[in-house]
Amino acid sequence: MDPIEQLLKNEAAYAEKFPGEAPHLPEMKVAVVTCMDCRIDVETMLGVEPGQIHVIRNAGGLVTPDTIRTLAASQRSLGTKYVMLIQHTDCGMSKTNDEVFLAELEKDTGQRPTWKPGGFKDVRESVRNNMKKLLDSPFVGGAVRGFVLDVKTARLEEVTL
């Protein structure tokens, strides 16, 4: 079966048991920025239900211009006040060499992207760097805390500046 067809089948079963509309505004006033890694089940890990937090995901859980745009909308339009940045051990972006990645894309497509992939070596240092981007942005406010998730133990370790 086509994997998207399987997902649509799963969604239909979910809709049958759907409890109804969740709150529009995130009740906990928290936006979580994290990686798209399929091992990270943010809602289950943090013990939240739909309507409680915003989750913003991308490759590496990095603070990019689009992350800033999304957080600005989350804070200004939907009332979030806290940002929880979660990166993780064994991240694919920690094994990514930006120059090699860009050269491969250019070779395959004939175009070099204007964006950087965001590869990093040290996940804790990456969390610090990305926390600084949030704190330095005039478009994002509120409390910012950073964490590293150990994908082998599911434990969060707080990282400070």
Phi, psi and omega in degrees: 000138174306130183300328178290323176298321177297318179296322177294323176295316177300318181296321179298319177294321177297316181299328179296329182254007185302124184284352182118174185298136176273164177302145180286322180265135182295114186304323183276352180060034181242136170246127179256127174254123182211179181280157177280358183311130185290352176279349184261110176256085189304309185298315179294315182301319183267358176068040181243161180248165174306139179095358183260324182220163168262143176236124180243120185237145172202176180296114178092349185065040186268154175269107180245173175305324179288328175297315178299315179301314182292318178294322178299317177294318180300316183283312187281326183261334188235004166084013178288149182232348184235141176239128176245110180265121181235113169253179187213161176292158177056036180281138177301328180290340177284351179249007185262126173265116185305313184295317178296315180301312180295319179296320178295317178298317180296319178297317183285329187246344184082003180227142176261126179298152176274348181261159177260140179298323178094029178298150179213163180257316187248114186295323180293319177295323177297318177300314179300313181299319181286328173298318179299319178300319178294314182292331180276346183284130176287349185265349182238134179233195176081184181281137179236127175230144183240148184215155169245127175267126173275112185289348178272334183242348184064023178263140175264136175244124179285140178244130179248161180283000000 
